[in-house]
Amino acid sequence: MASALEMPIREEDESDARYARLSDPGEPSGLAALLCPCLRRAPAYERVEEATPNPLAAQAGDAARDDDPHRGSWLDEADELAASCFACSSAFHPVKNRRHHCRRCGDTYCIGCSSRYQPLLLSGLETPQRVCDACYDAAARDNDFARVHAPVLERGAILTLKGGLFSAKRAVVLRVTGDTLLFLDQASVEAAPRLGIELASVTAVEDKPDGFSIRYDAAAAHLTSPAPRPDLTAALRAAAKRASTKSVRDCVDERRWEKRQAARDAEARTASRQQRDSRAADRQSIRDKYGLR
């Protein structure tokens, strides 16, 4: 894209609002027009900044700054960690090595380490977004969960519950909200849940001849269904596994803390080495001054 200083020459297009007409040089006249018709010049235009930013870029940037556990916080370009690529540690340059943000972890990378794209379905971004090499496979796994397991958990299922806090069987609606597994009364779904289990506390989802059992902490809930539900048990296992692992945001914050700590340690070692060298130089200067060995 040509800059405003280069004054690009374009055929006039009244419908193109991205360019503003600078001047109309008109047509050559007199002897010049007769001898050289090719001297006719087109009016000059300059690029005009768009009034509204790219909606995809704005959407990605705003979402990255929100409190989304599936994405890391957006690393500010003024941050000391944003001076080099997180993967290869190459220093950034305004022209030779530009800075790019991964839309999943929010860290800064060079073009070589962030040239691939993935949708971020768990964050509501269906358009492929720029991601770093480390997040590419992780984003693919997140998308598989969003396509295969999340719809099953959102629909829920009507089952019969026995166990947990109940000695008698009760018809319940099983649903997942956030990181909590809810057992709602079938007769009154809007009422308070009969039982709530943190997915992170689920240790096993076991298939049974008449349904399946959910083991959590030191208890177990046995659920029966009219027909086998392998899709539901697979979705519950996947959700429990995800809930027991660190979120993307937590992993990113931990990684950045480690990088900052490593930078501080390296700075302290450098200062200590410089101090030792300075003292050694002072001692050598005294030896040279008084002829000591």
C-alpha positions as CSV (number, residue, x, y, z in Angstrom):
1,M,0.0,0.0,0.0
2,A,1.5,3.3,-1.0
3,S,1.8,6.0,1.6
4,A,0.6,9.5,1.3
5,L,4.1,10.8,0.6
6,E,4.3,8.7,-2.6
7,M,1.3,10.3,-4.2
8,P,0.0,7.2,-6.0
9,I,-1.6,7.7,-9.4
10,R,-5.0,6.1,-9.8
11,E,-7.8,6.2,-12.3
12,E,-10.6,8.4,-10.9
13,D,-13.2,6.4,-9.0
14,E,-15.9,8.5,-7.3
15,S,-17.3,5.5,-5.4
16,D,-14.0,4.8,-3.6
17,A,-14.2,6.7,-0.4
18,R,-10.7,5.4,0.8
19,Y,-9.0,8.0,-1.5
20,A,-9.2,11.8,-1.5
21,R,-8.5,13.8,-4.6
22,L,-5.5,16.0,-4.2
23,S,-5.5,17.9,-7.5
24,D,-6.6,17.8,-11.1
25,P,-3.5,18.6,-13.2
26,G,-5.7,18.9,-16.3
27,E,-4.5,18.1,-19.9
28,P,-1.5,19.5,-21.7
29,S,-2.2,22.2,-24.2
30,G,-0.6,23.7,-27.2
31,L,2.3,22.1,-28.9
32,A,2.8,19.5,-26.1
33,A,-0.8,18.2,-26.7
34,L,-0.1,17.8,-30.4
35,L,3.3,16.2,-30.2
36,C,2.7,13.8,-27.2
37,P,-0.9,12.8,-26.3
38,C,0.5,10.5,-23.7
39,L,1.4,13.5,-21.6
40,R,-2.2,13.5,-20.3
41,R,-2.0,12.9,-16.6
42,A,-4.4,11.4,-14.2
43,P,-5.3,13.3,-11.0
44,A,-3.3,12.4,-7.9
45,Y,-4.9,10.8,-4.9
46,E,-3.7,10.1,-1.4
47,R,-4.8,7.3,1.0
48,V,-7.3,8.4,3.6
49,E,-7.4,6.6,6.9
50,E,-10.6,4.6,7.4
51,A,-13.0,6.1,9.9
52,T,-13.8,2.7,11.4
53,P,-11.1,0.2,12.3
54,N,-11.1,-3.4,11.0
55,P,-14.0,-5.1,12.8
56,L,-12.1,-8.4,13.1
57,A,-9.0,-6.8,14.6
58,A,-11.2,-4.8,17.0
59,Q,-13.1,-7.9,17.9
60,A,-9.9,-9.9,18.5
61,G,-8.3,-7.1,20.5
62,D,-11.3,-6.3,22.7
63,A,-12.0,-10.0,23.4
64,A,-8.3,-10.6,24.3
65,R,-8.6,-7.9,27.0
66,D,-11.8,-9.3,28.5
67,D,-11.8,-11.7,31.4
68,D,-11.9,-14.8,29.2
69,P,-10.3,-17.9,30.8
70,H,-9.8,-19.4,27.3
71,R,-7.5,-16.6,26.3
72,G,-4.5,-14.8,27.8
73,S,-4.4,-11.1,28.6
74,W,-3.2,-8.9,25.8
75,L,0.5,-8.1,26.3
76,D,1.0,-4.3,26.0
77,E,3.6,-3.3,23.4
78,A,5.3,-1.0,26.0
79,D,5.9,-4.0,28.3
80,E,9.5,-5.1,28.6
81,L,8.5,-8.6,27.6
82,A,7.2,-7.3,24.2
83,A,10.7,-6.3,23.1
84,S,11.5,-9.7,21.6
85,C,9.7,-12.8,20.3
86,F,8.4,-15.1,23.0
87,A,9.4,-18.2,21.0
88,C,12.8,-17.5,19.3
89,S,13.8,-14.3,21.3
90,S,14.5,-12.3,18.2
91,A,14.4,-8.6,18.8
92,F,11.6,-6.7,17.1
93,H,12.1,-4.0,14.5
94,P,9.5,-1.6,13.1
95,V,10.3,-2.7,9.5
96,K,12.6,-5.8,9.5
97,N,10.9,-7.8,12.3
98,R,7.4,-6.6,13.1
99,R,5.6,-7.6,16.3
100,H,2.5,-9.8,16.1
101,H,0.1,-10.8,18.9
102,C,-1.2,-14.3,19.3
103,R,-5.0,-14.0,19.6
104,R,-5.1,-17.0,22.0
105,C,-2.3,-16.3,24.6
106,G,-1.9,-12.6,23.9
107,D,1.9,-12.8,23.8
108,T,4.1,-11.1,21.1
109,Y,5.8,-13.1,18.3
110,C,7.7,-12.6,15.1
111,I,6.0,-13.5,11.8
112,G,7.9,-16.8,11.6
113,C,6.5,-18.0,14.9
114,S,2.9,-16.8,14.4
115,S,2.0,-17.4,10.8
116,R,-0.8,-19.8,11.3
117,Y,-4.5,-19.3,11.9
118,Q,-7.2,-21.1,13.9
119,P,-10.8,-20.2,14.9
120,L,-11.2,-19.7,18.7
121,L,-14.7,-21.2,19.1
122,L,-14.7,-21.3,22.9
123,S,-14.2,-17.5,22.8
124,G,-16.9,-17.0,20.2
125,L,-14.5,-16.2,17.3
126,E,-15.4,-18.3,14.3
127,T,-13.2,-16.4,11.9
128,P,-9.6,-17.8,11.9
129,Q,-7.3,-15.8,14.1
130,R,-3.6,-15.4,14.1
131,V,-2.1,-17.8,16.7
132,C,1.5,-18.7,17.7
133,D,2.9,-22.1,16.9
134,A,2.5,-23.2,20.6
135,C,-1.2,-22.3,20.6
136,Y,-2.0,-23.8,17.2
137,D,-2.5,-27.4,18.3
138,A,-4.1,-26.3,21.6
139,A,-6.6,-24.2,19.7
140,A,-7.4,-27.2,17.5
141,R,-8.2,-29.3,20.6
142,D,-10.3,-26.5,22.0
143,N,-12.2,-26.3,18.8
144,D,-12.8,-30.0,18.8
145,F,-14.3,-29.7,22.3
146,A,-16.5,-26.8,21.2
147,R,-17.8,-28.7,18.1
148,V,-18.2,-32.2,19.6
149,H,-18.7,-32.0,23.3
150,A,-20.0,-28.5,24.2
151,P,-23.3,-28.9,22.3
152,V,-24.0,-32.2,24.1
153,L,-23.4,-30.6,27.5
154,E,-25.5,-27.5,26.6
155,R,-28.5,-29.6,25.6
156,G,-28.3,-31.7,28.8
157,A,-30.2,-34.9,29.3
158,I,-33.1,-36.2,31.4
159,L,-31.9,-39.0,33.6
160,T,-32.7,-40.7,36.9
161,L,-30.4,-39.9,39.8
162,K,-29.6,-42.2,42.7
163,G,-26.8,-41.4,45.0
164,G,-25.1,-38.3,46.1
165,L,-27.4,-36.7,48.6
166,F,-30.4,-38.8,47.7
167,S,-31.4,-42.3,48.9
168,A,-34.4,-42.5,46.5
169,K,-34.4,-42.2,42.7
170,R,-35.3,-38.8,41.3
171,A,-35.8,-37.7,37.7
172,V,-33.3,-34.9,37.0
173,V,-32.1,-32.8,34.1
174,L,-28.3,-32.9,33.8
175,R,-26.6,-29.7,32.6
176,V,-23.2,-28.1,32.7
177,T,-22.9,-24.4,33.5
178,G,-19.4,-23.1,33.5
179,D,-17.3,-25.5,35.5
180,T,-20.2,-26.9,37.5
181,L,-22.3,-30.0,36.8
182,L,-25.9,-29.3,37.8
183,F,-28.7,-31.8,38.6
184,L,-32.0,-29.9,38.1
185,D,-35.4,-31.1,39.2
186,Q,-37.3,-32.2,36.1
187,A,-40.6,-30.8,37.4
188,S,-39.0,-27.4,38.1
189,V,-35.9,-26.7,36.0
190,E,-35.8,-23.0,37.0
191,A,-35.7,-23.9,40.7
192,A,-32.4,-24.3,42.7
193,P,-30.5,-27.4,41.6
194,R,-30.9,-30.6,43.5
195,L,-27.1,-31.2,43.3
196,G,-24.1,-29.4,42.1
197,I,-20.7,-30.9,41.4
198,E,-17.6,-29.0,40.5
199,L,-16.2,-30.6,37.3
200,A,-12.6,-30.3,38.8
201,S,-13.7,-32.7,41.6
202,V,-14.9,-35.4,39.2
203,T,-12.4,-38.3,39.3
204,A,-14.1,-40.7,37.0
205,V,-17.1,-41.3,34.7
206,E,-17.9,-45.0,34.6
207,D,-20.2,-46.7,32.2
208,K,-22.8,-49.0,33.7
209,P,-25.3,-51.5,32.1
210,D,-28.2,-49.1,32.9
211,G,-26.4,-45.8,32.6
212,F,-23.3,-44.4,34.1
213,S,-21.8,-43.3,37.5
214,I,-20.0,-40.0,38.3
215,R,-17.4,-40.3,41.0
216,Y,-16.4,-37.0,42.7
217,D,-14.5,-36.4,45.9
218,A,-15.5,-39.2,48.3
219,A,-19.0,-39.7,46.8
220,A,-20.6,-41.1,43.7
221,A,-23.8,-40.3,41.8
222,H,-25.4,-43.1,39.7
223,L,-27.5,-42.1,36.8
224,T,-29.7,-44.3,34.6
225,S,-31.0,-43.5,31.2
226,P,-33.6,-45.2,28.8
227,A,-30.8,-45.6,26.2
228,P,-27.0,-45.7,26.3
229,R,-25.5,-42.2,26.1
230,P,-21.8,-42.6,25.0
231,D,-21.8,-39.1,23.7
232,L,-22.8,-37.7,27.1
233,T,-20.2,-39.7,29.1
234,A,-17.5,-38.8,26.6
235,A,-18.5,-35.1,26.9
236,L,-18.4,-35.3,30.7
237,R,-15.0,-36.9,30.7
238,A,-13.7,-34.2,28.4
239,A,-15.2,-31.4,30.5
240,A,-13.8,-32.9,33.7
241,K,-10.4,-33.2,32.2
242,R,-10.4,-29.6,31.0
243,A,-11.7,-28.3,34.4
244,S,-8.8,-30.1,36.2
245,T,-6.1,-28.4,34.1
246,K,-4.9,-24.8,34.2
247,S,-6.8,-22.3,32.1
248,V,-5.0,-20.5,29.3
249,R,-4.9,-17.3,31.3
250,D,-3.3,-18.9,34.3
251,C,-0.7,-20.6,32.1
252,V,0.1,-17.4,30.3
253,D,0.4,-15.4,33.6
254,E,2.7,-18.1,35.1
255,R,4.9,-18.1,32.0
256,R,5.2,-14.3,32.0
257,W,6.1,-14.4,35.7
258,E,8.8,-16.9,35.0
259,K,10.2,-14.8,32.1
260,R,10.2,-11.7,34.3
261,Q,12.0,-13.6,37.1
262,A,14.5,-15.0,34.6
263,A,15.2,-11.4,33.3
264,R,15.6,-10.1,36.8
265,D,18.0,-13.0,37.7
266,A,20.0,-12.3,34.6
267,E,20.2,-8.6,35.3
268,A,21.3,-9.3,38.9
269,R,24.1,-11.7,37.6
270,T,25.2,-9.1,35.1
271,A,25.4,-6.4,37.8
272,S,27.3,-8.7,40.2
273,R,29.8,-9.6,37.4
274,Q,30.3,-6.0,36.6
275,Q,30.9,-5.2,40.2
276,R,33.5,-8.0,40.5
277,D,35.2,-6.8,37.4
278,S,35.3,-3.2,38.7
279,R,36.8,-4.3,42.0
280,A,39.4,-6.4,40.2
281,A,40.3,-3.5,38.0
282,D,40.7,-1.3,41.1
283,R,43.0,-3.8,42.7
284,Q,45.1,-4.1,39.6
285,S,45.3,-0.3,39.3
286,I,46.7,-0.2,42.9
287,R,49.2,-2.9,42.2
288,D,50.4,-1.1,39.1
289,K,50.6,2.2,41.0
290,Y,52.8,0.9,43.8
291,G,54.6,-1.8,41.8
292,L,53.1,-4.7,43.7
293,R,52.7,-8.2,42.4
